[in-house]
């Protein structure tokens, strides 16, 4: 198989140009490497080497020797080819809408419009279509990595508990506040009368803020601290990074509210909570649901399936037990024996059609038959409740952090493994 592919590739990479009475073989491009069922062309190596040189020179970094750079580039292209082939086998596709959105985001991150981004690429000798193709390749590779590497990283419940109980865990999962602060400094050695005067000014500012004055404007015009010219902006701070008296003062504030003046050795401080995250209960809606699912088959057409679901609905409306009919007719093996019960479920875990119907009917009601990708459903909402998922959210946050810590090392191990398992023949 490989030898046939090799011969075919070599044949495709040459062209006959007639000159005089004889044909002359003129190579247009040549194969740099064979990688399973794909090839890396010499032109790709040359283009990538030029791009790496430009990048290193722009960064002011020293260029490695030519042969070392060539080897590194070929190794990188080989790995890309392996991953792209894995993506193709897995059916990973990047649609034009996703690609266009990514190109727009790239332009925005560089502080330019999409048209300006196109022009900048053209000035660097890169066509927009070339850039789109490269970004598409990178997006496919990223999706392959996310699937294949993430499934290798298993985080145990004990690891999550240990992390949440550690100092690092408490710091990283702590609530965050985006703060602004007005500081009225008290000079060193200030007398009592001067301190009282500054305290009175702080109280006046506090009253103005409570009456609707703009915090940033007052910070610039009245504050004496280092952040005055930035409108008092402090940015995002975790509670563990905020001094105790300040953390206590802001803990009960809503977004936009301000603290009364707080005395410190530096002076008087007024803080505003401009935004916060991770501070409130994470309440989610859950629904207690039963359903009956009937599916088309080789012996039952889609039309007959729709009619069957309608007859079952009419029988329920006539007073027959939903649970009994579910046990007798439902083709969802996970719930049929339980009378169609799915127990408590969150809307986001269900397909769109099921979610839309489930969230739109009142508890106790039975829906009319509706179709999803799985077949025809009838559902009954038996109850609805709000559940505090704060602890579950913290655990999931911890799992994500621990996975991210391991991702890079696991990625490198995986890349070495797929490189060793692939057929690779370097030809230049």
NORGIZI-V789230 format. One line per field, one symbol per residue. phi: phi as a letter, one per 40 degrees, with the letter a starting at -180 (. if undefined). burial: + if it has 24 or more other C-alpha atoms within 12 Angstrom, else -. A space follows every 50 residues. Layout:
phi=???
burial=???
This chain:
phi=.ccccdcccccccbbcbcbgcbcbcbccaaccabbfbbbbcdcccccccc ccddcccccgccccddccccccccdccccccdccccccccgcbbcccccc ccccccccccgbcccccdccccccgbcccccccccccccccccccdcccc cccbbcccccccccccccccccbcdbbcbbabbbcbdcgccccccccccc cccccdccccchcccccccccbcbcccdccggcbgcbcdccbddcccccc dbccdgcbccdbcbdcibbbbbccaaagbbcccbcbbcbbabbbbcacbb cdcccccccccccccccchccdccccccbcbcccbdccggcbgcbcdccb cdcccccdcbbcdgcbccdabbccibbbbbccaaabbcbdcccccccccc ccccccdccccccccccccccccbbcbb
burial=-----+--+--------------------+++++++++++++-+++-++- -+-----------------+--+++++++++++++++-----++----+- -++-------------++------------++--++++++++++++-+++ --+-+----+--++----++-+++++++++++++++--------+--++- +++-++--+----+++-+++-++++-++--++++--+++--+---++-++ +-+--++++++++---++++++++++-++------+++++++++++---- ----++-+++-++--+-----++-+++-++++---+--++++--+++--- --+++-+++-----+++++++---++++++++++---------++-+++- -++---+---+--++--++----+++--
